[in-house]
Amino acid sequence: MIPELKKIIEQKMQKSVEALRTDLAKVRTGRAHTGLLDHVMVEYYGSMVPVNQVANITLIDARTIGVQCWEKPMMAKVEKAIRDSDLGLNPANMGELLRVPMPALTEERRRDLTKVVRHEGETAKVAIRNLRRDANQQLKDAVKDKAISEDDERRAEDEIQKLTDKHVAEIDKLLAQKEQELMQI
């Protein structure tokens, strides 16, 4: 029972870290990257789909993303979706290609983005601590039901705490990298 619980908890903690990694990729720095438009949704024949399912997204240069729609009528919809997104981007229609230049970040905007990144990190840490709490509760219930001994419970709690510490340290490392990336000019 204990090895199964540890395995499940570790998988869930890893998913929390991966979710944070995905969220951090959406926070833009001064450089362009194609993953920036992954969460921008556009209407395609009545349903909302990500832009990368209706167009090719490429890097034109370090500060410009190119979006080439597979269907000509989609250009206006994709352009509007990018403009209306919370990214603060202003695409330019060049006929066959949408050019999406990345505006330079001001010092104030960099500080705001750093706060956003820290908040995302804190949310991920809370998720990991909640997983630890749930696992410890399951262990206490197992002791109450006499499924495991108190010694086994203590050892398992120590191992779960080590897993928690490992994943929190990984989150801190990701946050430090992203903050450093944001504050670079």
Disulfide bonds with the S-S distance in Angstrom:
none
